[in-house]
Amino acid sequence: MNESNQTGVSVVTCCHNSSSRLPETLKHLASQSLTTSLAWEVIVVNNASSDETSRVAAHLWSEYGSPAPMRVVDEPTPGLSHARERGIASARYDTLVFVDDDNWLNGNYLSVAYDIMQAHPDIGALGGHITAAFEVEPPTWFGEMQSWYAVGPQGRESGDITEYKPHVAGAGMVLRKTAYEELKRRRFAFILADRTQLQLTSGGDTELCAALVLAGYRVWYDEGLRMRHFIPRARLTKAYLRRMIEDSAAAGNVMALYKLALAGRSGGIFSYVAGEVTSRGWWSLKTATKVLLGRCSLFALEMEVTQLFRRLTALPKLSSLHQQHLETVQRLAKP
């Protein structure tokens, strides 16, 4: 990457049948306050859409009159991770910002993100504070479950969170492209496909952050980065949340590989499984205690137990995944 490619911001917006969600998202993007000297661009990734996402995106951007150029690129393979990889490969600049089709950035988001990444060259991934925007009044249980919707603060305070929470949500994530290119030189490839049209699997953002940490980069959180995550009526049901938790359970085994690699162990599966069972069981017990004390809802406990059950039933597959991918994951580690 030449020097000029490092002095700008590339916004990557991944879309699957997003024509109805794009207007507000692009409107917030077009309203960004940036100095005239800072170059930026928007890349809309059309991920196997069957609607008019591409046409709508181009029309809206022209209508909003932003000075930043927009490009629409196609990624025919379904899956958010595939779409993000296409967007990264298409980006001109070193500071990348993932803006999902339901993410509404505050007006200074891109400028704040750029300044932080320039000031701290060891940052691989950066996240901010996400609040929710609702189509309808949210259910009473939403506050307890909001982290499943990528809502809330992502750290205790602004700064380096690598040691206690080495990941940020993909929504609004700021990524250093040169760090990602270093991962690709070490033959990084997503094990997790992340969300597709038919599955609510997740974890691709967590996997990417773990890979960056293995390679020696840091993960940061900053309160000054603010955005809203729009949540439609259809996602505010107990059935949807339960499905999201169940479909995401398999991601735990993949993240176990990264935890083993970060710990510098080639084995340790059985001790990991024992620790996982103990910690998740203890967490469920704490949640049950909160229910008895009136500090937590019975539904929150039900979801905690659902997650525990799904993770435990997925653990037998860890051994084969370990044999298949651990060496590849370890190759990412900083020498």
C-alpha positions in Angstrom: 0.0 0.0 0.0 1.5 3.4 -0.9 1.5 6.4 1.3 -1.5 8.1 -0.3 -3.6 5.1 0.5 -3.1 5.6 4.2 -4.6 9.1 4.4 -8.3 8.5 4.1 -11.3 6.5 5.3 -13.1 3.7 3.4 -16.6 3.0 4.6 -17.7 -0.6 3.8 -21.4 -1.2 3.9 -22.4 -4.9 3.4 -25.9 -5.4 2.0 -28.3 -8.3 1.4 -31.7 -7.1 0.1 -31.1 -3.8 1.9 -33.1 -1.4 -0.3 -35.5 -0.6 2.4 -32.9 -0.1 5.1 -30.3 1.9 3.1 -32.0 5.4 3.0 -31.5 6.3 6.7 -28.0 4.6 6.8 -26.7 6.5 3.8 -28.3 9.7 5.0 -26.3 9.6 8.2 -23.2 8.7 6.2 -23.7 11.7 3.8 -24.0 14.0 6.8 -20.5 13.2 8.2 -18.4 16.2 9.2 -15.0 15.8 7.7 -12.2 18.2 6.8 -11.9 18.8 3.1 -8.3 17.5 3.2 -9.4 14.1 4.4 -10.3 11.8 1.5 -13.0 9.2 2.0 -15.2 6.8 0.1 -18.2 4.5 0.5 -18.1 1.0 -0.8 -21.5 -0.8 -0.9 -21.1 -4.6 -1.1 -24.1 -6.2 -2.8 -24.1 -9.6 -1.1 -26.2 -11.9 -3.3 -29.2 -9.5 -3.2 -32.4 -10.2 -5.2 -33.9 -6.7 -4.8 -32.7 -3.4 -6.1 -30.0 -2.7 -3.5 -27.4 -1.6 -6.0 -29.7 0.8 -7.9 -31.2 2.2 -4.7 -27.7 2.8 -3.2 -26.4 4.7 -6.2 -29.6 6.8 -6.5 -29.7 7.7 -2.9 -26.0 8.7 -2.7 -26.4 11.0 -5.7 -29.5 12.5 -4.2 -27.9 13.2 -0.9 -25.1 15.1 -2.6 -22.1 13.8 -0.6 -18.7 14.8 -2.0 -17.3 11.3 -1.3 -17.4 8.8 -4.1 -19.4 5.6 -3.9 -18.8 2.3 -5.5 -21.0 -0.8 -5.6 -19.2 -4.1 -5.7 -20.7 -7.5 -5.9 -20.0 -10.5 -3.7 -22.1 -13.5 -4.9 -21.2 -15.8 -2.0 -23.7 -15.3 0.8 -22.4 -14.5 4.3 -21.3 -11.4 6.1 -17.7 -12.4 6.4 -17.5 -13.0 2.6 -19.0 -9.6 2.0 -16.6 -7.8 4.4 -13.6 -9.5 2.8 -14.8 -8.2 -0.6 -15.2 -4.7 0.8 -11.8 -4.7 2.4 -10.2 -5.9 -0.8 -11.9 -3.0 -2.7 -11.0 -0.3 -0.2 -8.5 2.4 -1.2 -7.6 3.6 2.3 -6.0 2.2 5.4 -8.7 3.2 7.9 -11.8 1.1 7.2 -15.2 1.5 8.9 -17.8 -1.3 8.7 -21.2 0.3 8.6 -24.0 -2.3 8.4 -27.2 -1.4 6.5 -28.9 -0.7 9.8 -26.1 1.4 11.4 -26.7 5.2 11.8 -23.4 7.0 12.6 -23.1 10.2 14.6 -21.9 13.1 12.4 -18.3 13.0 13.7 -17.9 9.2 13.7 -15.5 9.0 10.7 -13.3 11.9 11.8 -13.0 10.6 15.4 -12.2 7.1 14.1 -9.5 8.4 11.7 -7.8 10.5 14.4 -7.7 7.6 16.9 -6.2 5.2 14.4 -3.6 7.8 13.3 -2.6 8.5 16.9 -2.3 4.8 17.9 -0.6 2.7 15.1 -0.8 -0.5 17.1 -4.6 -0.6 17.0 -5.9 -3.3 14.8 -9.6 -2.9 15.6 -11.6 -0.1 17.3 -15.2 0.1 18.4 -17.5 2.6 20.0 -20.7 3.0 22.1 -23.8 1.7 20.3 -27.3 2.7 21.3 -30.5 1.2 19.8 -33.1 2.8 17.6 -36.4 0.9 17.5 -39.2 0.5 15.0 -41.6 -0.2 17.9 -41.5 0.0 21.7 -38.9 -2.6 22.8 -39.9 -5.5 25.1 -39.1 -5.2 28.8 -36.3 -7.8 28.5 -34.3 -6.0 25.9 -32.0 -4.2 28.3 -30.8 -7.5 29.7 -30.3 -9.0 26.2 -29.0 -5.9 24.4 -25.4 -7.2 23.9 -26.8 -9.9 21.6 -28.0 -7.0 19.4 -24.6 -5.3 19.4 -26.0 -2.5 21.7 -24.2 -0.9 24.6 -20.7 0.2 25.6 -18.0 -2.1 24.5 -15.5 -1.4 27.2 -15.2 -0.2 30.8 -13.7 3.1 29.6 -12.0 4.5 26.5 -8.7 3.0 25.7 -7.1 -0.4 25.2 -9.4 -3.3 26.1 -7.3 -6.1 24.7 -6.5 -7.7 28.0 -10.0 -8.1 29.3 -12.3 -8.0 26.2 -10.3 -8.5 23.0 -13.1 -7.9 20.6 -15.6 -5.3 19.4 -18.8 -5.7 17.4 -18.6 -5.7 13.6 -21.3 -2.9 13.6 -19.3 0.3 13.4 -15.9 -1.5 13.7 -12.9 0.4 12.6 -10.2 -1.8 11.0 -6.7 -1.1 10.0 -6.3 -2.4 6.4 -2.6 -2.9 6.7 -3.1 -5.1 9.8 -5.7 -7.2 7.8 -3.2 -7.5 5.0 -0.6 -8.8 7.4 -3.1 -11.5 8.5 -3.6 -12.4 4.8 0.1 -12.8 4.4 0.0 -15.3 7.2 -2.8 -17.0 5.3 -5.7 -16.0 7.5 -9.1 -17.2 6.3 -12.4 -16.9 8.3 -13.5 -20.2 9.7 -16.8 -18.6 10.5 -19.0 -17.5 7.6 -21.0 -15.2 10.0 -24.7 -14.4 9.1 -26.3 -15.6 6.0 -29.8 -15.4 4.6 -30.9 -18.6 6.3 -28.7 -18.6 9.5 -28.2 -16.2 12.4 -24.7 -17.5 13.1 -22.3 -14.9 14.4 -18.8 -14.5 15.6 -16.9 -13.3 12.4 -16.1 -10.0 14.1 -14.9 -11.7 17.2 -12.7 -14.1 15.1 -11.2 -11.2 13.2 -10.3 -9.4 16.4 -8.8 -12.5 17.9 -6.7 -13.0 14.7 -5.4 -9.4 15.0 -4.5 -9.9 18.6 -2.6 -13.0 17.7 -0.7 -11.0 15.2 0.3 -8.5 17.8 -2.3 -5.7 17.3 -4.5 -4.1 20.0 -8.2 -3.8 20.3 -9.6 -0.4 21.5 -12.9 1.1 22.6 -13.7 4.8 22.6 -16.7 6.5 24.1 -16.4 9.3 21.5 -17.4 6.9 18.7 -21.2 6.9 18.8 -23.8 5.3 16.5 -27.3 3.9 16.6 -28.3 0.3 15.6 -31.8 0.2 14.1 -33.7 -2.8 15.3 -36.9 -3.6 13.5 -40.1 -5.2 15.0 -39.3 -8.7 13.6 -36.1 -8.9 15.7 -37.7 -8.0 18.9 -39.3 -11.3 19.7 -38.2 -14.0 22.1 -38.3 -16.5 19.2 -35.8 -14.5 17.2 -33.5 -14.0 20.1 -33.6 -17.7 21.0 -32.8 -18.6 17.4 -29.9 -16.1 17.4 -28.4 -17.7 20.5 -28.9 -21.2 19.2 -27.4 -20.5 15.8 -24.4 -18.8 17.3 -23.4 -21.6 19.6 -21.0 -23.2 17.2 -18.9 -20.1 17.1 -17.7 -21.0 20.6 -15.6 -23.9 19.3 -13.9 -21.7 16.8 -13.0 -19.1 19.4 -11.7 -21.9 21.6 -9.0 -22.4 19.0 -8.0 -18.8 19.2 -7.9 -18.9 23.0 -5.6 -21.9 22.9 -3.3 -20.2 20.4 -3.3 -17.0 22.4 -2.3 -19.1 25.5 0.5 -20.7 23.5 -0.8 -24.2 23.9 -1.1 -26.7 21.1 -3.2 -29.0 23.2 -5.2 -28.4 26.3 -8.6 -29.2 24.9 -9.8 -31.2 27.9 -8.7 -28.5 30.4 -10.4 -25.9 28.2 -13.7 -28.0 28.1 -13.6 -28.4 31.9 -13.0 -24.7 32.3 -15.8 -23.8 29.8 -18.3 -26.1 31.6 -17.3 -24.7 35.0 -17.4 -21.0 34.0 -20.7 -21.2 32.1 -22.3 -23.3 34.8 -21.2 -20.7 37.4 -22.5 -17.9 35.3 -25.9 -19.6 35.0 -25.9 -20.0 38.8 -25.2 -16.3 39.3 -28.0 -15.5 36.9 -30.4 -17.8 38.8 -29.4 -16.0 42.1 -30.2 -12.7 40.5 -33.6 -14.0 39.5 -34.3 -15.0 43.1 -33.2 -11.6 44.3 -35.4 -9.8 41.8 -32.4 -8.3 39.9 -32.9 -10.3 36.7 -35.8 -11.7 34.7 -36.7 -15.4 34.4 -36.4 -15.0 30.6 -32.7 -13.9 31.0 -32.1 -17.1 32.9 -33.9 -19.1 30.3 -31.6 -17.6 27.6 -28.5 -18.2 29.7 -29.4 -21.9 30.1 -30.2 -22.1 26.4 -26.8 -20.8 25.6 -25.2 -23.1 28.1 -27.0 -26.2 26.7 -26.1 -25.3 23.0 -22.4 -24.7 23.9 -22.2 -28.0 25.8 -23.8 -30.0 23.0 -21.4 -28.3 20.5 -18.2 -29.1 22.5 -17.8 -32.7 21.2 -17.0 -31.2 17.8 -14.1 -29.3 19.2 -11.6 -32.1 18.8 -12.0 -32.5 15.1 -12.0 -28.7 14.6 -8.9 -28.5 16.7 -7.1 -31.1 14.4 -8.3 -29.3 11.3 -7.6 -25.7 12.1 -5.4 -25.1 15.1 -2.1 -25.1 13.1 -3.6 -22.5 10.7 -4.7 -20.3 13.6 -1.3 -20.6 15.4 0.4 -19.5 12.2 -1.1 -16.1 12.7 0.8 -15.5 16.0 3.4 -12.8 16.1 6.9 -14.4 16.0 
